[in-house]
Amino acid sequence: MFTGLIQAVGTIQRRSSGVLIEGCGAFAPLAIGDSVAVDGVCLTVAERSGDGFLADVSEETLSRTTLGTKADRGAVVNLEPALRLSDRLGGHLVSGHVDAIGEVVAIDARPQSWELQLRWLEPRFGRYVCEKASIAVDGISLTVARCGSDGVDFTLAVIPHTWSVTTLNKRAVGDRVNLEVDQLARYAERLLDGAGSSAGAAGAEPSLSREWLSAHGWS
């Protein structure tokens, strides 16, 4: 589990069936088996190497994220070690399991911030996006400033600190980014759909629904 607060910017390179991550000195030492979020993707330390580590990468990870293309060109990546129970949760809960890839549509410099407009390449994930909700972009915990009615296109306001200490300042229009939705949105959807509910059975609790929430004071 991670928080989406980046602790270092490193590099990723292809190594046989896996990848080499360098630049973890800010949160060293690492141990074999430790988890590190690399551009929002949870990777496991298989072997230590200098100030970084080697990690195995599955076909699933390569197909759903940007790590493969970045490793081929030795690109920079955001790095965050796994959350400890004693750590402060400064961002939001990030699992390191990327949902899908997004595309940078526009980047606008403002007097005190940057606006980053993104678009889901898989539109079905837009339903998890709403204004003021959290989303992880290349592992960075960010807040949605605005979004379209279907959530497919959305805009993020990025403060100068985040812009300067992450890879966002290297992004350009047309770039691909890893996106992970807020886990709370997924759980809420699951409950509202009544999946797995045994409502109607003798003694069973009523299924959670929009009507039930409204009747009990939620709006």
C-alpha positions in Angstrom: 0.0 0.0 0.0 1.2 3.5 -0.8 0.1 7.1 -0.3 0.9 8.7 -3.7 3.5 11.0 -2.2 6.6 10.6 -4.3 9.9 10.3 -2.4 12.4 10.2 -5.3 12.7 10.3 -9.1 14.8 7.6 -10.6 15.2 5.7 -13.9 14.0 2.4 -15.3 15.8 0.2 -17.8 15.1 -3.2 -19.3 17.0 -6.2 -18.0 16.3 -9.6 -19.6 12.8 -10.5 -18.3 12.7 -7.7 -15.8 13.6 -4.1 -15.1 16.4 -2.3 -13.3 15.2 0.7 -11.1 17.9 3.2 -10.0 17.7 6.2 -7.8 16.2 4.9 -4.6 18.8 6.4 -2.3 16.3 8.7 -0.6 14.6 5.8 1.1 17.4 3.2 1.2 18.3 0.6 2.3 16.0 -1.8 0.5 15.5 -5.5 1.4 14.7 -8.4 -0.8 10.9 -8.7 -1.0 10.2 -5.0 -0.3 7.6 -3.2 -2.4 8.3 0.0 -4.3 5.8 1.9 -6.5 7.4 2.7 -9.8 5.3 5.3 -11.7 2.4 3.9 -9.6 3.1 0.3 -10.3 3.9 -1.9 -7.3 7.1 -3.9 -7.9 8.9 -6.3 -5.6 12.6 -6.1 -5.0 14.1 -9.3 -6.4 17.8 -8.2 -6.2 19.5 -5.1 -4.9 21.8 -3.2 -7.3 23.6 0.0 -6.2 21.0 2.5 -5.1 18.3 0.6 -6.8 16.9 -2.9 -7.5 16.0 -5.5 -10.1 12.4 -6.5 -10.3 10.4 -9.1 -12.3 7.6 -7.7 -14.5 4.7 -9.8 -15.6 3.0 -9.6 -19.0 -0.1 -8.2 -17.3 1.9 -5.3 -15.9 3.5 -4.6 -19.2 0.2 -4.6 -21.1 -1.7 -2.4 -18.6 1.0 0.2 -17.8 3.7 2.4 -19.4 6.6 0.6 -17.8 7.6 -1.4 -20.8 8.0 1.5 -23.2 9.7 3.6 -20.5 12.2 0.8 -19.7 13.1 0.5 -23.4 14.3 4.1 -23.5 15.7 4.4 -19.9 13.0 7.0 -18.9 12.6 8.7 -15.5 10.0 7.4 -13.1 8.4 8.3 -9.8 9.4 6.2 -6.8 7.7 5.6 -3.5 8.4 2.8 -0.9 5.5 0.9 0.6 3.6 2.6 3.4 4.4 1.7 7.0 1.7 1.5 9.7 3.5 4.4 11.6 3.6 6.7 8.5 1.3 9.7 8.0 -1.3 9.3 5.2 -0.6 12.5 3.4 -2.1 11.6 0.1 -4.7 8.9 -0.4 -4.6 5.1 -0.3 -2.9 3.8 -3.5 -2.6 0.1 -4.1 0.0 0.2 -6.9 -2.4 -1.7 -9.2 -2.8 0.4 -12.3 -6.3 0.4 -13.8 -5.6 1.7 -17.2 -3.5 4.2 -19.2 -4.4 7.8 -19.8 -3.3 10.4 -22.3 -2.1 14.0 -21.6 -4.5 16.2 -23.5 -3.3 19.7 -22.4 -0.8 21.3 -20.0 -1.5 24.9 -19.0 0.8 27.0 -16.8 -1.1 29.2 -14.3 0.3 32.0 -12.1 0.5 29.7 -9.1 0.0 26.2 -10.5 -0.2 24.0 -13.5 -3.4 22.5 -15.0 -3.0 19.1 -16.4 -5.9 17.7 -18.6 -6.0 13.9 -19.0 -8.2 11.5 -20.9 -8.8 7.8 -20.1 -7.9 5.6 -23.1 -10.5 3.1 -21.7 -13.6 5.2 -21.3 -15.3 2.8 -18.9 -13.1 4.0 -16.1 -14.5 7.5 -16.3 -17.3 6.6 -14.0 -14.9 6.5 -11.1 -13.9 10.2 -11.6 -15.7 13.2 -10.0 -14.7 16.6 -8.9 -12.6 16.8 -5.7 -12.0 13.0 -5.8 -8.5 11.5 -5.6 -6.7 9.8 -8.5 -3.1 8.5 -8.8 -1.3 9.6 -11.9 2.0 7.8 -12.4 1.8 7.1 -8.7 1.2 10.7 -7.7 -1.8 11.4 -5.5 -3.7 14.3 -7.2 -7.1 15.8 -6.8 -9.6 16.2 -9.7 -10.4 19.9 -10.2 -12.9 19.4 -13.0 -14.3 16.6 -15.2 -16.8 16.0 -17.9 -20.1 14.4 -17.2 -18.8 10.9 -18.0 -15.4 11.5 -16.3 -13.5 10.4 -19.3 -11.8 13.8 -19.6 -10.7 15.5 -16.4 -8.4 18.3 -15.2 -6.0 18.3 -12.3 -4.5 21.3 -10.5 -0.8 20.7 -9.7 1.0 22.8 -7.1 4.6 24.0 -7.7 6.1 21.5 -5.1 4.5 18.5 -6.8 5.4 19.8 -10.2 9.0 20.2 -9.2 9.7 16.9 -7.3 7.9 14.5 -9.7 8.1 13.6 -13.4 5.1 15.8 -14.2 7.3 18.6 -15.3 8.7 16.3 -18.0 5.2 15.4 -19.4 4.1 16.7 -22.8 0.8 16.6 -24.7 0.3 13.1 -26.1 2.3 11.3 -23.4 0.8 8.3 -21.7 0.4 8.0 -18.0 -0.6 5.2 -15.5 -3.9 5.9 -13.8 -5.3 4.3 -10.7 -8.8 5.3 -9.4 -9.6 5.9 -5.7 -10.3 2.5 -4.1 -13.2 4.0 -2.2 -15.0 4.6 -5.5 -14.7 0.9 -6.3 -16.0 -0.3 -3.0 -18.9 2.2 -3.1 -19.8 0.9 -6.6 -19.6 -2.7 -5.4 -21.9 -2.0 -2.5 -24.4 0.0 -4.5 -24.7 -2.8 -7.0 -25.6 -5.2 -4.2 -23.0 -7.7 -5.5 -22.9 -10.7 -3.3 -25.9 -9.6 -1.3 -28.3 -12.2 0.1 -31.1 -9.7 0.5 -34.5 -11.3 0.7 -33.3 -14.3 2.6 -34.7 -14.8 6.1 -32.9 -12.6 8.6 -30.6 -11.1 6.0 -29.5 -7.5 6.1 -31.1 -5.2 3.5 -28.8 -4.6 0.5 -27.2 -1.2 0.3 -28.8 1.0 -2.4 -29.2 4.6 -3.3 -32.8 4.5 -1.9 -31.6 3.0 1.4 -28.9 5.7 1.8 -31.4 8.4 1.1 -33.9 7.0 3.6 -31.2 6.9 6.2 -30.1 10.5 5.9 -27.4 10.3 3.2 -27.6 12.5 0.2 
